[in-house]
Amino acid sequence: MSESKDVNAIYEHVVSHIDDAISNGWIKAYYQPVIRGLTGQLCSAESLARWIDPEYGLLAPDKFISALEASNNIHKLDCFLVDKVCSDIHEHMIIGKPTFPVSINFSRLDFIMCDMLDVVETAVMKYDIPRDYLHFEITESMIAQDEELMKKVITDFRNRGYEIWMDDFGSGYSSLNLLKDYDFDLVKMDMRFLSDVTEKSKSILRSAINLAKQIGIKTLSEGVETKEQIDFLLSVGCGKLQGYYYGKPQPYDEMLKSMADKHIEFEQRQWRSYYEAACLALVGLDRPVEIIEYDGYNFKTLFMNEAYKKQISLNGYNYEEIDRIVYNSDSPLMPKYRKFADKTIKSKGTETFFYTSKGNYYQLKATYLADNAGKYLFRGNINNISLDQNTAERDQLNNKLKELNHLHETVLLINKKENITSPLLGGYNYIEGSAYSPVPLDRTLKSFEEKFVYPEDRESFKKFMSLMYTGKKDFSKEHPFAQKTIRVKQEDGSYLWRDFAILPLTGTGDSEYLLTISAITGEMSRALDKLYYPDFTDDETSSLSNDPAVTLSSVLADSNNGELYDDDTATEYARLWYSLIKNSSYKLFWKDKDRRFRGVSKSFLDFYEIKSLDDIIGKTDEEMHWHVDDGPYQGDELDVLGKGLRVYNAPGQCIVNGVVHNIICNKVPIYKGGKIIGLVGSFADVDEEIYRVQKLKNPTKLDTITRLMNTKAFIEIMMDYAIQYNDSGRNYAYIILHNSNQRRIEESYGKEVASSVIRQMGEKIIDVIKQSGAASRLKESYFAIIIYIDSKEKLDELTKKVKEHIESINKVDGKSVTLRINTNSHLRTDPGLTDETIYPITLRELEESEGKK
């Protein structure tokens, strides 16, 4: 048979027998190991299809894959491979053998011929495996063929928690544009880069790896076959390695045996994000860089480039030898290293340490990267100042900079890319910390805003500081810097105006800025005071009513037998009221004649977590949907407004973020000329007051992890819903949700991450139900919702919405997670239910459906 006839025959055979090959097991899933460069451990594998045909024997992949592509049948192979990979992972999980993430190659036709995301999700649910065990590879050519389709595919898969890898990076004509326009988790370097390790290929690969990691994309080089290639890839910080040097594609169990024979260990799931953080930090390797691990006592070098070794004069030493020399337990520097590491852990930012060793003066910078199970990772940069020829010149520059003290209180250098700030002069005015050490930028700005910025200036301060993150468009030649005048708290408690300026530094790639804080002239300060502080002597600005005629003085006159207070007394009353609503802990509110809110105090807003007055002004209680029963308070207010009654210590209940609070409320009428024009009132949280008096730390009604109600408090609230049902016929529903994967998450990552998952579940529930219902964590990862609802259709829709919103959680504390939410729900009016049985029956049915006793 001629070669062309043989090719045609194989083509026809493949196309006509693909279904038989899948059902009869002719197609096998093979796995090629992927090794993490930092540790030498197996961190994942690539799945590859092998067709072992009873007639043709082992078919080369290019023969059957090209035939299936051409005949629009490739999706059958890829759907089978997804199912097979999930089945293999599930099987090995069950029997306790090593499991690891697996990457699967997709074709563009897969997404045309079927809903591939649904295929994957079905297999993940069927075999109950975590989504982070599956990665999907697509090529540049796939994107070039249909950009709109592939952009949607990438977005949809990543939103569900799957990683998308770009295969054969660099093989196309627009690789850099793809990195700019699409969100990839990892790029695989084209093996042709490594076909011949020349200086040119090294330079290309070094630049590609550095570029990818600078924008947060992980890296993998495939086709690795020699020790020389590995040494080079490790030196340039390539995260993962794949190739025949480590192993050829094999069936799952054969690959496990091959790894054991080569003494290659398997990376555990809980360490995956830990080491990913270290790999992504290997950038800028033209400068001295190390990756160091610390367990609270000992240090271990995971990476150190030649530039770093040169700085500490240890060229030619391996990592173990360096650790014995530098981090020797008998070294007098070890206590200082530990103290420095502990400080960096506490700040979770970048810290600087100066020390001397063997006659040299060093500057060591450490940046916190990650922690897990009592171990901590840092990226280190070192500078042997004794060898720095520019020190004298820099000292001269520093002396000149000090002259700027006459102009500015503080000049801070901000590096937004590294998220740090450090003073050029003036130290850290207003900021707690060591005099000249860099501190985390985000936490420093937040702390400064909360402690020093005038409350009414905080939004404008945040908006001003955000200019650093909006890009160069806010700065130009005509306007090279931005300015804002903001009130800042001083040591004596007063607020003074300070001028803030942000100046981007050229040549830093939009990553570095100067922030200056300066005093302003007394004349300008007085002008700003007059403009921004309320003038309490102006009756027209002191109105408590929509009616312009209702001025502060006239309202106060009603409380003084009709006599007007003098201006000083009226102004004093206005200042008192202003201070109460702005700064006190009292939850104050006032309403007009129609029971619509005219204003509330800051503590009122904080209690209900309302961001803006615009969200409440002009609305009634009923429109805010925050009372379990609207009737009592509505009746009280009608009595106050219609009869002039005064209401004191009226009990009630309100819902805040799914938690029902018992409150007491006081309300009195506001008079103008003897007529009632509105009401003013205050309320207090009963439990909060009890705990304050008794000096208890945590309200016993709240779950300690989620801050939702605990079971005891929730059962008490159920009684209130039952009363409303029996007295007013108001139907309610009960929903129970359970994450059946919670135990696996805890086994993988530990209790701390598991608790974070539970906390986020509670937040997702509140995202959906808001103030319309009450929520509780019953036990473990079981949650309950009780809510007024009047139909089965609405209940099913709400239950589905909550379930999907919780299942959208795919990353917690940097760890990939897959939640599987089981639900059960009942209306109170469902046959056979009573107020006493709706809870136990709903819970029991859910547990029985999950196979629990």
Residue pairs with C-beta under 8 A, 6 or more apart in sequence:
1 9
7 63
10 56
10 59
10 63
10 64
10 67
11 63
11 67
11 70
13 53
13 55
13 56
14 21
14 51
14 59
14 63
14 64
14 67
14 68
15 67
15 68
15 71
15 73
17 53
18 68
18 73
18 76
18 77
19 76
20 26
21 27
21 51
21 53
22 76
22 77
22 80
26 51
26 52
26 53
26 54
27 49
27 50
27 51
27 52
27 77
27 80
28 49
28 50
28 51
28 52
28 251
29 47
29 48
29 49
29 50
29 81
29 84
29 85
29 88
29 251
29 252
30 47
30 48
30 49
30 50
30 249
30 250
30 251
31 45
31 46
31 47
31 48
31 102
31 249
31 250
31 251
31 252
31 255
32 45
32 46
32 48
32 242
32 247
32 248
32 249
32 250
32 255
33 42
33 45
33 242
33 246
33 247
33 255
33 258
33 259
33 264
34 42
34 43
34 44
34 45
34 46
34 103
34 220
34 240
34 241
34 242
35 41
35 42
35 43
35 240
35 241
35 242
35 246
35 264
36 42
36 43
36 239
36 240
36 241
36 267
36 275
36 279
37 233
37 234
37 237
37 238
37 239
37 240
37 241
37 279
38 239
38 275
38 278
38 279
38 291
38 302
38 303
39 267
39 275
39 302
40 264
40 265
41 264
41 265
41 266
41 267
42 98
42 100
42 259
42 264
42 265
42 266
42 267
43 100
43 101
43 240
43 267
43 272
43 275
44 100
44 101
44 102
44 103
44 135
44 240
45 100
45 101
45 102
45 103
45 255
46 102
46 103
46 105
46 137
46 242
46 249
47 81
47 84
47 85
47 102
47 103
47 104
47 105
48 61
48 105
48 249
49 61
49 64
49 65
49 77
49 81
50 58
50 61
50 249
51 58
51 59
51 61
51 64
52 58
52 59
53 59
64 77
65 74
65 77
67 73
68 74
68 76
68 77
69 107
69 109
72 109
72 113
74 107
74 109
74 110
74 113
75 107
75 109
75 110
75 113
75 114
75 116
78 104
78 105
78 106
78 107
78 110
78 116
79 110
79 114
79 116
79 119
81 104
82 104
82 119
82 120
82 123
82 134
83 123
83 126
85 102
85 104
85 134
86 123
86 124
86 126
86 127
86 129
86 134
87 127
88 252
89 99
89 102
89 127
89 129
89 133
90 127
90 128
90 129
92 98
92 99
92 252
93 99
93 129
97 256
98 256
98 266
99 133
100 133
100 266
100 267
101 132
101 133
101 134
101 135
101 163
101 272
102 133
102 134
102 135
103 134
103 135
103 136
103 137
103 165
104 134
104 135
104 136
104 137
105 136
105 137
105 167
106 116
106 136
106 137
106 138
106 142
107 142
108 138
108 142
108 145
108 146
108 149
108 150
110 116
111 149
111 150
111 153
112 149
116 153
117 153
117 156
117 157
117 160
120 134
120 136
120 157
120 162
121 160
124 131
124 134
124 818
125 820
128 741
128 820
129 818
130 269
130 741
130 744
130 748
130 816
130 817
130 818
131 160
131 161
131 162
131 810
131 816
131 818
132 161
132 162
132 163
132 269
132 272
132 810
132 816
132 817
132 818
134 162
134 163
135 162
135 163
135 164
135 165
135 185
135 186
136 157
136 162
136 163
136 164
136 165
137 165
137 166
137 167
137 188
138 150
138 153
138 154
138 164
138 165
138 166
138 167
139 166
139 167
139 168
139 171
140 166
140 168
140 169
140 171
140 172
140 174
140 175
140 178
141 172
142 150
143 150
143 151
143 178
143 182
144 172
144 174
150 182
151 181
151 182
154 164
154 182
154 183
154 184
155 183
157 164
158 164
158 183
158 185
159 808
160 810
161 810
161 811
161 816
161 817
161 818
163 185
163 186
164 183
164 184
164 185
165 184
165 185
165 186
165 187
165 188
165 220
166 178
166 182
166 184
166 186
166 187
166 188
167 188
168 188
168 190
169 175
169 187
169 188
169 189
169 190
169 208
169 212
170 189
170 190
170 193
170 204
170 208
171 190
171 192
172 178
176 211
178 184
179 187
179 211
179 212
179 215
179 217
184 217
185 217
185 218
186 217
186 218
186 219
186 220
186 239
186 240
187 208
187 212
187 217
187 218
187 219
187 220
188 220
188 221
188 222
188 242
189 205
189 208
189 209
189 219
189 220
189 221
189 222
189 238
191 221
191 222
191 223
191 243
192 223
193 201
193 204
193 205
193 208
193 221
194 201
194 205
194 221
194 223
194 224
194 225
194 229
195 201
195 223
197 228
197 229
197 232
202 232
202 236
205 221
205 232
205 233
205 236
205 238
206 236
208 219
209 219
209 221
209 236
209 237
209 238
210 236
210 237
210 283
210 284
210 285
212 218
212 219
213 219
213 237
213 239
213 279
213 280
213 282
213 283
214 283
216 280
218 239
218 240
218 276
218 279
218 280
219 237
219 238
219 239
219 240
219 279
220 238
220 239
220 240
220 241
220 242
221 229
221 233
221 238
221 240
221 241
221 242
221 243
222 242
222 243
223 242
223 243
224 230
224 233
224 241
224 242
224 243
224 244
224 245
224 246
225 243
225 244
225 245
226 245
227 245
229 243
229 245
230 241
230 245
233 241
234 303
235 285
235 305
235 306
236 285
237 279
237 282
237 283
237 285
237 303
239 276
239 279
239 280
239 282
240 279
246 262
246 264
247 255
247 258
247 259
247 262
250 258
259 265
259 266
267 275
268 748
269 748
269 749
270 372
270 373
270 748
270 749
270 750
270 815
271 372
271 373
272 815
272 816
273 370
273 372
273 814
273 815
273 816
274 370
274 371
274 372
274 375
274 377
277 369
277 370
277 377
277 814
278 291
278 302
278 303
278 369
278 370
278 377
278 379
281 291
281 367
281 369
281 379
282 289
282 291
282 303
285 305
285 307
286 307
287 307
287 381
288 305
288 307
288 308
288 310
288 311
288 381
288 382
288 383
289 303
289 304
289 305
289 307
289 308
289 379
289 380
289 381
290 301
290 303
290 304
290 305
290 308
290 379
290 380
290 381
290 382
291 301
291 302
291 303
291 304
291 369
291 377
291 378
291 379
291 380
292 299
292 300
292 301
292 302
292 366
292 377
292 378
292 380
293 299
293 300
293 301
293 302
293 375
293 376
293 377
294 300
294 338
294 341
294 375
294 376
294 377
294 378
295 374
295 375
295 376
296 338
296 374
296 376
297 338
298 327
298 329
299 323
299 326
299 327
299 337
299 341
300 319
300 323
300 327
301 319
301 322
301 323
302 319
302 377
304 319
304 322
306 315
308 380
308 382
309 315
309 316
309 317
309 322
311 362
311 382
311 383
311 384
311 387
312 326
312 362
312 382
312 384
313 358
313 360
314 321
314 322
314 325
314 326
317 325
327 334
327 337
328 334
333 355
333 357
336 353
336 355
340 351
340 353
340 364
340 366
341 366
341 376
341 378
343 351
344 350
344 351
344 366
344 367
344 368
344 378
345 368
345 371
345 376
347 368
347 439
347 440
348 368
348 440
349 367
349 368
349 419
349 420
349 438
349 439
349 440
349 441
349 443
350 365
350 366
350 367
350 368
350 418
350 420
350 438
350 440
351 365
351 366
351 437
351 438
352 363
352 364
352 365
352 437
352 438
353 363
353 364
353 365
353 366
354 361
354 362
354 363
354 364
355 361
355 362
355 364
356 362
359 386
360 384
360 385
360 386
360 387
361 384
361 385
361 386
362 382
362 383
362 384
362 385
363 382
363 383
363 385
364 380
364 381
364 382
364 383
365 380
365 381
365 382
365 438
366 378
366 379
366 380
367 378
367 379
367 380
367 381
367 418
368 376
368 377
368 378
369 377
369 378
369 379
370 376
370 377
370 814
371 377
373 750
385 391
401 411
401 424
401 425
402 425
404 411
404 424
404 425
405 425
405 426
407 518
408 425
408 426
408 516
408 517
408 518
409 426
409 429
409 498
409 517
409 518
409 519
410 423
410 425
410 426
410 427
410 428
410 429
410 430
410 515
410 516
410 517
411 423
411 424
411 425
411 426
411 514
411 515
411 516
412 421
412 422
412 423
412 424
412 514
412 515
412 516
412 517
413 421
413 422
413 423
413 424
413 512
413 513
413 514
414 420
414 421
414 441
414 468
414 512
414 513
414 514
414 515
415 421
415 441
415 511
415 512
416 441
416 468
416 469
416 511
416 512
416 513
417 509
417 511
417 512
418 511
419 440
419 441
419 442
420 438
420 439
420 440
420 441
421 438
421 439
421 441
421 444
421 515
422 436
422 437
422 438
422 439
423 435
423 436
424 514
426 517
427 435
427 436
428 434
428 435
428 439
429 517
430 448
430 451
430 452
430 488
430 517
431 439
431 444
431 447
431 448
432 447
433 439
433 444
445 465
449 458
449 461
449 462
451 489
452 488
452 489
453 461
453 486
453 487
453 488
453 489
454 486
454 487
454 488
454 489
454 495
455 582
455 583
455 602
456 532
457 486
457 487
460 484
460 486
461 484
461 486
461 500
464 482
464 484
464 486
464 500
464 502
465 502
467 474
467 482
467 502
468 502
468 504
468 513
471 510
472 504
472 510
474 482
475 481
475 482
475 504
480 503
480 504
481 501
481 502
481 503
481 504
482 501
482 502
483 499
483 500
483 501
483 502
484 499
484 500
484 501
485 497
485 498
485 499
485 500
485 520
485 528
486 497
486 498
486 500
487 495
487 496
487 497
487 498
487 532
488 495
488 496
488 497
488 498
488 517
489 495
490 496
496 519
496 525
497 520
497 524
497 525
497 528
497 529
498 517
498 518
498 519
498 520
499 516
499 517
499 518
499 519
499 520
500 515
500 516
500 517
501 514
501 515
501 516
501 518
502 513
502 514
502 515
503 513
503 514
503 516
504 510
504 512
504 513
505 512
505 513
505 514
520 528
534 541
534 542
534 574
534 578
535 541
536 542
536 552
536 570
536 571
536 574
536 575
536 578
537 567
537 570
537 571
539 551
539 552
539 553
539 554
540 548
540 551
542 551
542 552
542 553
542 570
542 574
543 550
543 551
543 552
544 550
544 552
544 555
544 590
544 598
544 670
544 678
545 555
545 592
545 598
545 670
545 672
545 677
545 678
546 592
546 598
547 672
547 677
550 672
550 677
552 570
552 573
552 574
553 564
553 565
553 570
554 564
554 672
554 673
555 670
555 671
555 672
556 564
556 565
556 569
556 570
556 573
557 563
557 564
557 565
558 671
558 672
558 673
558 674
559 671
564 570
565 573
580 586
580 588
580 601
581 588
581 599
581 600
581 601
581 602
582 601
582 602
583 602
584 601
584 603
585 603
586 601
586 603
586 682
587 600
587 601
587 603
587 604
587 607
587 682
587 683
587 684
588 600
588 601
588 603
588 604
588 680
588 681
588 682
589 597
589 599
589 600
589 601
589 604
589 680
589 681
589 682
589 683
590 597
590 598
590 599
590 600
590 670
590 678
590 679
590 680
590 681
591 597
591 598
591 637
591 678
591 679
591 680
591 681
592 598
592 677
592 678
593 641
593 676
593 677
593 678
594 620
595 620
595 621
595 634
595 637
595 638
595 641
595 679
596 617
596 618
596 619
596 620
597 616
597 617
597 618
597 619
597 620
598 617
598 678
599 613
599 617
600 613
600 616
604 610
605 611
605 613
605 616
607 656
607 685
608 626
608 656
609 656
609 657
610 616
616 624
621 627
621 630
621 633
621 634
622 630
622 634
624 771
625 655
625 770
625 771
625 772
626 654
626 655
626 656
626 771
627 633
627 652
627 653
627 654
627 655
628 653
628 654
628 655
628 660
628 717
628 720
628 721
628 724
628 774
629 652
629 653
629 720
629 724
632 650
632 651
632 652
633 650
633 652
633 665
636 647
636 650
636 665
636 667
637 667
637 679
639 645
639 647
640 646
640 647
640 667
640 668
640 669
640 676
640 679
641 669
641 676
641 678
641 679
644 669
644 676
645 669
646 667
646 668
646 669
647 665
647 666
647 667
647 668
647 681
648 666
649 664
649 665
649 666
650 664
650 665
650 666
650 667
651 662
651 663
651 664
651 686
652 662
652 663
652 664
652 665
653 660
653 661
653 662
653 663
653 720
654 660
654 661
654 663
655 661
655 771
655 772
655 773
655 774
656 771
657 707
657 708
657 766
657 771
658 708
658 709
658 762
658 765
658 766
658 769
658 773
658 774
658 775
658 776
658 785
659 701
659 702
659 707
659 708
659 709
659 774
659 775
660 709
660 713
660 717
660 720
660 774
661 685
661 686
661 687
662 685
662 686
662 687
663 683
663 684
663 685
663 686
664 683
664 684
664 686
665 681
665 682
665 683
666 681
666 682
666 683
667 679
667 680
667 681
668 679
668 680
668 681
669 676
669 678
669 679
670 676
670 677
670 678
670 679
670 680
671 677
687 699
687 701
688 699
690 696
691 697
691 698
691 699
698 704
700 710
700 712
700 713
701 709
701 710
701 712
701 713
702 708
702 709
702 710
702 713
703 709
703 710
703 762
703 776
703 777
705 755
705 758
705 759
705 762
705 777
706 758
706 759
706 761
706 762
706 763
706 777
707 762
708 762
708 765
708 766
708 775
708 776
708 777
708 783
709 717
709 774
709 775
709 776
710 776
710 777
711 776
711 777
711 778
711 779
713 776
714 774
714 776
714 778
714 784
714 786
715 839
717 774
717 786
718 786
718 835
718 839
719 835
721 732
721 786
721 788
721 828
722 835
724 730
724 732
724 788
725 731
725 732
725 828
725 835
726 835
730 788
731 788
731 789
731 790
731 827
731 828
731 829
732 786
732 787
732 788
732 789
732 827
732 828
733 785
733 786
733 787
733 788
733 789
733 795
733 798
733 825
733 826
733 827
733 828
734 784
734 785
734 786
734 825
734 826
734 828
734 838
734 839
734 842
735 784
735 785
735 786
735 787
735 795
735 798
735 799
735 802
735 823
735 824
735 825
735 842
736 778
736 782
736 783
736 784
736 823
736 824
736 825
736 842
736 843
736 846
737 761
737 765
737 782
737 783
737 784
737 785
737 802
737 803
737 806
737 821
737 822
737 823
738 780
738 781
738 782
738 783
738 821
738 822
738 823
738 846
738 850
739 757
739 761
739 781
739 806
739 819
739 820
739 821
740 820
740 821
740 822
740 850
741 817
741 818
741 819
741 820
742 754
742 757
742 758
742 780
742 781
745 753
745 754
745 757
745 817
746 753
746 754
748 815
749 813
749 815
749 817
752 813
753 812
753 813
753 815
753 817
756 812
756 813
757 781
757 809
757 812
757 817
757 819
758 777
758 781
760 809
760 812
761 781
761 783
761 806
761 809
761 819
762 775
762 777
762 783
764 802
764 805
764 806
764 808
764 809
765 775
765 783
765 785
765 802
765 805
765 806
766 775
767 805
768 798
768 801
768 802
768 805
769 775
769 785
769 787
769 798
769 802
772 787
772 788
773 785
773 786
773 787
773 788
774 785
774 786
774 787
775 783
775 784
775 785
776 783
776 784
776 785
777 783
778 784
778 843
782 843
784 839
785 802
787 798
789 795
789 798
789 827
791 827
792 827
795 825
795 827
796 825
799 823
799 825
802 823
803 821
803 823
806 819
806 821
807 819
807 820
807 821
809 817
809 819
810 816
810 817
810 818
811 817
822 846
822 849
822 850
823 846
824 842
824 843
824 845
824 846
824 849
825 842
826 833
826 838
826 841
826 842
828 835
828 838
830 838
833 841
847 853
